[in-house]
Amino acid sequence: MSVSPSEVSPALHRDLSVAVTSAAEVDERVRAFLGDRAAGVEQITVLSQTRYMDLSTSARRRLGIAPGQVHLNCGW
């Protein structure tokens, strides 16, 4: 049996930064962000987590993060 290149979809990896109140909500937030494209996401992994107070002022502004939130780098 042979498989043509059009029948095979290679695995892709994407990174996303998100500010959330807990890591538990990251799956829901990422899938909501992706909309219809979320159907192709098999797994969302938290790669790193930084608390609000551990971020610089400029990073807080850039991310739009608020006190009580954490910054997560996620991969899927």
Backbone hydrogen bonds in HBPLUS format (Angstrom, degrees):
<---DONOR---> <-ACCEPTOR-->    atom                        ^
c    i                          cat <-CA-CA->   ^        H-A-AA   ^      H-
h    n   atom  resd res      DA  || num        DHA   H-A  angle D-A-AA Bond
n    s   type  num  typ     dist DA aas  dist angle  dist       angle   num
A0007-GLU N   A0004-SER O   2.91 MM   3  5.52 159.0  1.95 121.0 127.8     1
A0008-VAL N   A0005-PRO O   3.31 MM   3  5.44 160.7  2.35 105.2 110.9     2
A0076-TRP N   A0014-ARG O   3.00 MM  62  5.43 147.9  2.11 146.0 154.8     3
A0016-LEU N   A0074-CYS O   2.90 MM  58  5.21 144.9  2.02 145.0 151.1     4
A0074-CYS N   A0016-LEU O   2.79 MM  58  5.21 169.9  1.80 158.1 161.7     5
A0018-VAL N   A0072-LEU O   2.95 MM  54  5.35 152.6  2.02 149.3 158.0     6
A0072-LEU N   A0018-VAL O   2.83 MM  54  5.35 167.9  1.84 160.5 164.7     7
A0020-VAL N   A0070-VAL O   3.01 MM  50  5.56 157.1  2.06 158.1 161.0     8
A0070-VAL N   A0020-VAL O   2.71 MM  50  5.56 158.3  1.76 165.3 170.6     9
A0025-GLU N   A0022-SER O   3.20 MM   3  5.93 158.5  2.25 117.7 122.1    10
A0026-VAL N   A0023-ALA O   3.19 MM   3  5.42 166.8  2.21 111.8 115.8    11
A0029-ARG N   A0025-GLU O   3.05 MM   4  6.25 165.1  2.07 157.1 161.6    12
A0030-VAL N   A0026-VAL O   2.89 MM   4  5.99 169.5  1.90 159.4 161.6    13
A0031-ARG N   A0027-ASP O   3.03 MM   4  6.12 166.7  2.05 151.3 155.5    14
A0032-ALA N   A0028-GLU O   2.95 MM   4  6.06 151.6  2.04 144.5 152.6    15
A0033-PHE N   A0029-ARG O   2.96 MM   4  6.14 154.9  2.03 144.9 151.7    16
A0034-LEU N   A0030-VAL O   2.97 MM   4  6.24 152.9  2.04 148.9 156.0    17
A0035-GLY N   A0031-ARG O   3.01 MM   4  6.12 136.4  2.20 140.7 151.3    18
A0037-ARG N   A0034-LEU O   3.19 MM   3  5.30 143.5  2.33 135.8 127.1    19
A0038-ALA N   A0035-GLY O   3.05 MM   3  5.64 163.8  2.07 118.5 123.7    20
A0040-GLY N   A0037-ARG O   3.33 MM   3  6.11 158.8  2.38 119.1 122.7    21
A0041-VAL N   A0038-ALA O   3.01 MM   3  5.28 165.9  2.03 114.6 118.9    22
A0045-THR N   A0075-GLY O   2.81 MM  30  5.20 170.5  1.82 159.6 162.9    23
A0075-GLY N   A0045-THR O   2.82 MM  30  5.20 156.5  1.87 150.0 158.2    24
A0047-LEU N   A0073-ASN O   2.66 MM  26  5.38 155.7  1.72 154.8 162.7    25
A0048-SER N   A0073-ASN O   3.34 MM  25  5.20 150.1  2.43 135.1 137.0    26
A0073-ASN N   A0048-SER O   2.99 MM  25  5.20 161.3  2.02 139.6 144.9    27
A0050-THR N   A0071-HIS O   2.81 MM  21  5.07 155.3  1.87 147.8 155.6    28
A0071-HIS N   A0050-THR O   2.78 MM  21  5.07 174.0  1.78 156.8 156.5    29
A0054-ASP N   A0051-ARG O   2.95 MM   3  5.31 147.3  2.05 110.8 121.2    30
A0055-LEU N   A0052-TYR O   3.09 MM   3  5.55 166.8  2.11 117.1 121.0    31
A0060-ARG N   A0056-SER O   2.93 MM   4  6.24 156.6  1.98 153.5 160.3    32
A0061-ARG N   A0057-THR O   3.06 MM   4  6.34 159.4  2.10 150.6 155.3    33
A0062-ARG N   A0058-SER O   2.96 MM   4  6.14 166.9  1.98 148.9 152.7    34
A0063-LEU N   A0059-ALA O   2.93 MM   4  6.00 158.8  1.97 150.4 155.4    35
A0064-GLY N   A0060-ARG O   2.92 MM   4  5.85 130.7  2.17 138.0 150.8    36
A0065-ILE N   A0060-ARG O   3.25 MM   5  5.36 144.8  2.38 144.6 150.5    37
A0064-GLY N   A0061-ARG O   3.21 MM   3  5.09 131.3  2.46  92.8 106.0    38
A0069-GLN N   A0066-ALA O   3.01 MM   3  5.69 151.0  2.09 146.6 147.5    39
